[in-house]
Amino acid sequence: MTAPFDAIGRYYDLLYLDKRYDAEVAYVDGLLKIYGRKVQDLLEFGSGTGGHARLLTQLGYKVTGIERSVQMLARARASDGFVCLQGDACTARLGRQFDAVIALFHVVSYQVRNKAVQALFARAAEHLTPGGLFIFDVWYSPAVNTQRPEVRVKRLEKDDLEITRIAEPIVYPNENRVDVCYTVFVREANSGEIQSFMETHPMRHFSLPELDLLAESAGFERVCAQEWLTGKEPSEASWGVCLVLVKS
C-alpha cells in the first residue's frame, strides 16, 4: 500500500487521457475574467503533471505550480510561463503574492483533516494580493450523500501497456470522508509481465456553510459557488462544485 500518487503518479497522464483539460481551462479562464482584475500571475496548488498549467500559459497566464508528489513532479513537462516546485501547499511560503490561486481536480478535498484544510486556505490568502481570487473545486456533500460512492473499474490501452484500475470506496459518514482504495494492474503487452499495486486516496466532501466558515476564517468572501463546468446552481446531482473566493 502506498501514499496517494506515489505509484499512480507514474501512470497519471495515461489514466486521465480522457480528462477534458481544454474545457476545464476554458471554464477557469472564464471565472478569472468575470471575477478578477487583470489576472495574469497564477499560483496553482497541486499542479500535478502540468495539464492545466500548460494550457493556461497558452492563454497568456504565468503559472507557478506547487506539487507534493515527486512522481508527478518528475512528469511535469516544462513550458514557457510555467514553473513547478516540489512542496506541500499547506506549508509552502514563496515570499511573494499572485493575482489568483487555483486548486483544481479536488486538491482541497484531499485535505481531510481540519488543520490541513485550514492551512491550505491560509496559504492561499498569504499568497494573494488584496482582491485576489482563490478558485477551487471540491466533492459536494449533498451529492455524495445522495448518490453514494460505488465501485468503478477503468480499463485502457496505450502503446504496449494495458492498465486496469479498480476503485473501491470506504465511506466514513461522520467524518465527511471517503477513502478511495485503488488496485491497479499494469500489463506489458510485449512481455506479458504484470505488475500490481494498491493506493488509498482519502477524500473529504464539503457543504457550502462549511466552506463559507473556512473562507471567512482565512479572510475570504465567497462570490460564486456553482456546479463544476456547467455553471448550474449546486444540487444533489452536483458531485463537483467550484467556488470563487475573493481576498478581503
JOMOHU-V823853 format. One record per residue. RES is the residue in three letters. PHI is phi in degrees with one decimal (* if undefined). Layout:
res=RES phi=PHI
res=RES phi=PHI
//
This chain:
res=MET phi=*
res=THR phi=-120.4
res=ALA phi=-73.7
res=PRO phi=-51.8
res=PHE phi=74.9
res=ASP phi=-60.2
res=ALA phi=-104.0
res=ILE phi=-61.7
res=GLY phi=-54.3
res=ARG phi=-65.6
res=TYR phi=-118.2
res=TYR phi=-58.3
res=ASP phi=-62.6
res=LEU phi=-69.6
res=LEU phi=-65.0
res=TYR phi=-116.3
res=LEU phi=-58.7
res=ASP phi=-89.5
res=LYS phi=-69.9
res=ARG phi=-87.9
res=TYR phi=-59.0
res=ASP phi=-63.2
res=ALA phi=-67.2
res=GLU phi=-67.1
res=VAL phi=-67.8
res=ALA phi=-61.9
res=TYR phi=-64.7
res=VAL phi=-65.5
res=ASP phi=-58.7
res=GLY phi=-62.7
res=LEU phi=-65.2
res=LEU phi=-62.3
res=LYS phi=-74.5
res=ILE phi=-72.3
res=TYR phi=-105.3
res=GLY phi=-97.5
res=ARG phi=-123.9
res=LYS phi=51.6
res=VAL phi=-75.2
res=GLN phi=-137.3
res=ASP phi=-100.6
res=LEU phi=-114.1
res=LEU phi=-113.4
res=GLU phi=-111.4
res=PHE phi=-81.5
res=GLY phi=66.7
res=SER phi=-77.4
res=GLY phi=59.2
res=THR phi=-92.6
res=GLY phi=88.8
res=GLY phi=-59.2
res=HIS phi=-73.8
res=ALA phi=-60.5
res=ARG phi=-62.3
res=LEU phi=-71.7
res=LEU phi=-65.2
res=THR phi=-65.1
res=GLN phi=-67.9
res=LEU phi=-93.0
res=GLY phi=102.3
res=TYR phi=-82.9
res=LYS phi=-103.4
res=VAL phi=-125.5
res=THR phi=-109.2
res=GLY phi=-102.6
res=ILE phi=-118.2
res=GLU phi=-133.5
res=ARG phi=-79.1
res=SER phi=-76.3
res=VAL phi=-64.5
res=GLN phi=-62.4
res=MET phi=-68.6
res=LEU phi=-60.1
res=ALA phi=-64.3
res=ARG phi=-104.4
res=ALA phi=-80.6
res=ARG phi=-74.1
res=ALA phi=-69.9
res=SER phi=-155.3
res=ASP phi=-60.1
res=GLY phi=90.2
res=PHE phi=-123.4
res=VAL phi=-123.1
res=CYS phi=-121.4
res=LEU phi=-117.9
res=GLN phi=-82.8
res=GLY phi=171.5
res=ASP phi=-103.2
res=ALA phi=-61.5
res=CYS phi=-76.2
res=THR phi=-124.8
res=ALA phi=-64.8
res=ARG phi=-136.3
res=LEU phi=-90.2
res=GLY phi=74.5
res=ARG phi=-151.8
res=GLN phi=-118.0
res=PHE phi=-128.3
res=ASP phi=-75.4
res=ALA phi=-154.9
res=VAL phi=-116.5
res=ILE phi=-122.0
res=ALA phi=-143.3
res=LEU phi=-108.2
res=PHE phi=58.8
res=HIS phi=68.0
res=VAL phi=-56.7
res=VAL phi=-64.8
res=SER phi=-68.4
res=TYR phi=-73.7
res=GLN phi=-91.3
res=VAL phi=-85.2
res=ARG phi=-99.2
res=ASN phi=-55.9
res=LYS phi=-61.8
res=ALA phi=-68.7
res=VAL phi=-69.9
res=GLN phi=-63.6
res=ALA phi=-65.6
res=LEU phi=-62.8
res=PHE phi=-63.2
res=ALA phi=-65.1
res=ARG phi=-66.6
res=ALA phi=-60.5
res=ALA phi=-63.4
res=GLU phi=-62.8
res=HIS phi=-93.2
res=LEU phi=-112.7
res=THR phi=-73.7
res=PRO phi=-55.2
res=GLY phi=86.1
res=GLY phi=-71.6
res=LEU phi=-105.2
res=PHE phi=-119.4
res=ILE phi=-116.5
res=PHE phi=-155.5
res=ASP phi=-123.7
res=VAL phi=-140.8
res=TRP phi=-69.4
res=TYR phi=-104.1
res=SER phi=-55.7
res=PRO phi=-56.6
res=ALA phi=-75.2
res=VAL phi=-61.3
res=ASN phi=-71.5
res=THR phi=-85.5
res=GLN phi=-81.3
res=ARG phi=67.7
res=PRO phi=-65.0
res=GLU phi=-139.0
res=VAL phi=-69.0
res=ARG phi=-133.8
res=VAL phi=-123.1
res=LYS phi=-123.7
res=ARG phi=-125.0
res=LEU phi=-154.7
res=GLU phi=-135.0
res=LYS phi=-156.6
res=ASP phi=54.8
res=ASP phi=-106.5
res=LEU phi=-111.4
res=GLU phi=-122.0
res=ILE phi=-120.8
res=THR phi=-122.0
res=ARG phi=-120.0
res=ILE phi=-106.9
res=ALA phi=-110.7
res=GLU phi=-119.2
res=PRO phi=-88.6
res=ILE phi=-120.0
res=VAL phi=-97.3
res=TYR phi=-118.9
res=PRO phi=-62.8
res=ASN phi=-78.8
res=GLU phi=-114.6
res=ASN phi=50.8
res=ARG phi=-136.7
res=VAL phi=-129.2
res=ASP phi=-89.2
res=VAL phi=-93.1
res=CYS phi=-96.3
res=TYR phi=-96.7
res=THR phi=-116.8
res=VAL phi=-122.1
res=PHE phi=-115.1
res=VAL phi=-119.1
res=ARG phi=-114.4
res=GLU phi=-85.9
res=ALA phi=-62.0
res=ASN phi=-68.4
res=SER phi=-95.8
res=GLY phi=79.7
res=GLU phi=-69.6
res=ILE phi=-119.3
res=GLN phi=-115.3
res=SER phi=-141.9
res=PHE phi=-156.4
res=MET phi=-124.3
res=GLU phi=-150.2
res=THR phi=-110.4
res=HIS phi=-114.6
res=PRO phi=-71.5
res=MET phi=-127.3
res=ARG phi=-103.3
res=HIS phi=-112.6
res=PHE phi=-130.6
res=SER phi=-98.7
res=LEU phi=-65.5
res=PRO phi=-59.3
res=GLU phi=-63.8
res=LEU phi=-67.7
res=ASP phi=-63.5
res=LEU phi=-64.2
res=LEU phi=-61.5
res=ALA phi=-63.6
res=GLU phi=-62.9
res=SER phi=-65.5
res=ALA phi=-96.9
res=GLY phi=88.5
res=PHE phi=-113.2
res=GLU phi=-123.6
res=ARG phi=-78.1
res=VAL phi=-113.6
res=CYS phi=-159.8
res=ALA phi=-143.7
res=GLN phi=-151.9
res=GLU phi=-62.0
res=TRP phi=-55.8
res=LEU phi=76.3
res=THR phi=-87.5
res=GLY phi=79.6
res=LYS phi=-73.7
res=GLU phi=-65.6
res=PRO phi=-58.2
res=SER phi=-149.5
res=GLU phi=-67.6
res=ALA phi=-95.6
res=SER phi=-98.2
res=TRP phi=-64.9
res=GLY phi=-112.1
res=VAL phi=-125.9
res=CYS phi=-106.6
res=LEU phi=-120.3
res=VAL phi=-118.9
res=LEU phi=-111.6
res=VAL phi=-116.0
res=LYS phi=-73.6
res=SER phi=-67.6
//
